[in-house]
Amino acid sequence: MQSLAESFPKGTRARYGAMRSGMPAHSSSMNIHRILGIAWVSLLSGLVLGSCAASAAPSLNAVKKFDAYRLYYGGTDVAGLPLEEIMGDPSQDDQRSSCCNFIYGTCELEGEDHPSCSPPIEIQVFSACRRWFSALSGKRRLYDFRGAKATGGKGGVEGGSPMEIFTGRTTVVIWANDRNILKSAARNLRDVRASKPQSHFPPPAPGSLWGKMACQRKPG
């Protein structure tokens, strides 16, 4: 697999100072927190997988080669918001990894010491070995989602919940600043190798919703 440094032109930089981040499923609470960071992300650090240059969309070559579990995203744009960056490390071959974040749209940086902001849409992809339904905090209900199972989806950055989709050995978490945009992202969801939205997703792997798979273990 090509290295991350080879995937993108030198000088590419991240546009966002804040990325929403879900705690791994083996955490005791599984609350989702936004982690504020510095606006610039170095390519050499191995965090940035896609180019956010205005003239070209991020390359999907690296994520298409990832085969530890299926990866899903919202296509090249969602509700008119283009795919700006792909963050993560698909070169890892770990069934417990959290591979990638797909970032759509841009946002205005705020703050002085550590300028940051949340993008309009962020689609996070986790292994079900790392994040699963019964380990999430709070009272939640499951509902059907095109063959898969899902929970949440109220949207909104202030107090809103993301939509979490459980399919096969994959957990997809969709954050959006607006509930209608979140719904658009869910409608557009597809395998990274597919050209059109999927009408049907594999059901969750047996036992995966309830932490019954062998890989769903607490650290230590």
Secondary structure by P-SEA (a helix, b strand, c coil): cccccccccccccccccbbbbbccccccccbbbbbbbcccccccccccccccccccccccccccccccbbbbcccccccccccccccccccccccccccbbbbcbbbbbbccccccccccbbbbbbbccccccccccccbbbbbcccbbbcccccccccbbbbbbbcccbbbbbbbccaaaaaaaaaacccccccccccccccccccccccccccccccc
